[in-house]
Amino acid sequence: KSDENISRIDFEKDTNSAKERESIYIAKYLEYRLKGNYEKAIEYCEKRYKLISGNPMIFKNFLLNPALDSLDFSISSALSLYNFKEARKLFAAYKKIYGVRQNDVINYRIIDFDIRLSEAIAFKDNRSTADLIPEIENFLNGNKGKILVNTENYFYYNIIKCFFVTCNFSEALRRINDRFSSKYSGLTPEFESYLRI
């Protein structure tokens, strides 16, 4: 069956088919993201979100909230396309649907920072980063142990990138050296080659 022909009734009759379809959507999202086809990646995020939202009882016992996860993936893909309007629209939907519940505050702030920092990098905006970078660093330092090391490294990499694109090369170099001396820098090897360049 094509994605469009799969109805909610199918899933209510067969819980496994909904979970299988959700797994397929994640796999297709990752496939297209790795290929750099972010438009198609967003399409599979939207399909996954609709599937989960339409069948909440099937997905209620998942460790992570898969609907939030779908929106997060969509935002990330929109940012990869430099489509900040779409990223903000998705983030507004995230806020409207889920609010800022106590256990989601960290993830909420991470998404907000990701959008703002991505915009600053894309527009080479030196002014907005003057306040934004210390705000992000204070957040990361204040939430050590609550944020994944890969997420932390991702932000430090993007902060360095921000200094590079705004032509603050000495600060970028100082921070690169700080990251290499961090015991956690080797835990995200995909960023190391960029830092060495």
Disulfide bonds with the S-S distance in Angstrom:
none
